Amino acid sequence: MKFWDSSALMPLLIREKTSQLLRQLLADDSSFLFVWWGSELECVSALARRERDSTLDTHAFSLALARLRQLAEVWHEIDPSDAVRETALRLIRVHSLRSADSLQLAAAFMAAEQRPRSFPMVTLDSRLANAARKEGFDVIGSTAE
């Protein structure tokens, strides 16, 4: 079981330096993929931005959306709740996080049943990774301290 943030999902959708590593990680544990309920929106936003910037063509965009739909069929989503919001509010005061990242980390905290040592988090976002480590998560993907 692992919690995947949006930055770790993107290399599963389009070719990036870390795509092979993350695809292997997913293949090793694909039945227990947990994500925040807003991850799909964040991924589509990132893909659309790349399409607008002409770093992703229309065909690649369509393929990425199809991959995202396939992933969404198997992942377990952490829904919005008062507990997620309250945890995110605490996290944003304690760590240097953007609001969406605090929600990602709060969702991971809920997925781990408030026991972060029991549940790895997959992220490529160094700021989120640092906060997750301080909260007790084992972080996979980001090497920044």
C-alpha positions in Angstrom: 0.0 0.0 0.0 1.3 3.4 -0.9 -0.2 6.9 -1.2 0.6 8.6 -4.6 0.5 12.3 -5.0 -0.1 14.0 -8.3 3.6 14.6 -9.0 4.2 10.9 -8.9 1.2 10.1 -11.0 2.3 12.3 -13.9 5.3 10.1 -15.0 2.8 7.3 -15.3 0.8 9.3 -17.8 3.6 10.9 -19.9 7.2 10.1 -20.6 9.5 11.7 -18.0 12.9 10.8 -16.5 11.3 8.9 -13.7 8.6 7.1 -15.7 10.3 3.7 -15.8 11.1 3.8 -12.0 7.5 4.8 -11.1 5.9 2.3 -13.5 7.9 -0.5 -11.9 6.9 0.7 -8.4 3.3 0.7 -9.5 3.6 -2.7 -11.0 5.0 -4.1 -7.7 2.0 -2.8 -5.8 -0.8 -1.8 -8.2 -3.8 -3.1 -6.2 -3.1 -0.7 -3.3 -2.8 2.7 -5.0 -4.3 5.4 -2.8 -4.7 9.0 -4.0 -6.4 12.3 -2.9 -9.8 12.9 -4.5 -8.4 16.0 -6.2 -5.5 14.2 -7.9 -7.3 13.6 -11.1 -8.0 17.3 -11.4 -4.4 18.2 -10.7 -3.2 15.8 -13.3 -5.6 17.0 -16.0 -4.5 20.6 -15.1 -0.8 19.7 -15.5 -1.5 17.9 -18.8 -3.6 20.8 -20.2 -0.9 23.3 -19.2 1.6 21.3 -21.2 -0.7 21.1 -24.1 -1.2 24.9 -24.1 2.5 25.4 -23.8 3.0 23.1 -26.8 5.2 20.7 -24.8 2.6 18.0 -25.2 0.7 17.5 -28.5 -3.0 16.7 -28.8 -2.4 12.9 -29.4 -0.1 12.6 -26.4 -2.6 14.5 -24.3 -5.4 12.1 -25.3 -3.2 9.1 -24.5 -2.3 10.5 -21.1 -6.0 11.1 -20.4 -6.8 7.5 -21.3 -4.0 6.3 -19.0 -5.4 8.5 -16.2 -8.8 7.0 -16.7 -7.3 3.5 -16.4 -5.5 4.4 -13.2 -8.7 6.0 -11.8 -10.5 2.7 -12.2 -8.1 0.9 -9.8 -7.0 3.5 -7.3 -8.6 4.1 -3.9 -9.6 7.7 -3.5 -9.5 9.5 -0.1 -12.6 11.6 -0.2 -13.0 15.1 1.1 -14.0 15.2 4.8 -13.9 17.4 7.9 -11.0 15.2 9.1 -9.0 15.8 5.9 -9.7 19.5 6.0 -8.8 19.9 9.7 -5.6 17.9 9.2 -4.7 20.0 6.1 -5.3 23.2 8.2 -2.8 22.0 10.8 -0.3 20.9 8.2 -0.3 24.2 6.4 0.5 26.0 9.6 3.3 23.7 10.5 5.0 23.1 7.1 5.8 25.3 4.1 3.1 23.8 1.9 0.7 25.1 -0.7 -3.0 24.4 0.0 -3.3 21.5 -2.5 -0.1 19.9 -1.1 -1.5 20.2 2.5 -4.6 18.4 1.2 -2.5 15.7 -0.4 -0.6 15.1 2.8 -3.7 15.2 4.9 -5.3 12.6 2.6 -2.2 10.4 3.0 -2.5 10.8 6.7 -6.1 9.6 6.6 -5.2 6.7 4.2 -2.5 5.7 6.8 -5.2 5.8 9.5 -3.2 8.5 11.2 -0.2 6.2 11.5 2.2 7.5 8.9 5.0 5.1 9.7 2.8 2.3 8.3 2.2 3.8 4.9 4.8 5.0 2.3 4.1 8.1 0.3 5.2 8.4 -3.4 6.0 12.0 -4.4 8.4 13.8 -6.6 7.6 17.2 -5.0 10.5 18.0 -2.6 8.6 20.4 -0.4 5.8 17.9 0.1 8.3 15.1 0.6 10.1 17.1 3.3 6.8 17.7 5.1 5.8 14.1 4.8 9.1 12.9 6.3 8.7 15.3 9.2 5.2 13.9 9.7 6.7 10.3 9.9 6.1 9.0 6.4 8.6 7.0 4.5 8.9 8.9 1.2 9.6 7.2 -2.1 10.6 9.2 -5.2 12.0 12.4 -3.9 15.5 12.5 -2.6 15.5 16.1 -1.4 15.9 16.7 2.3 
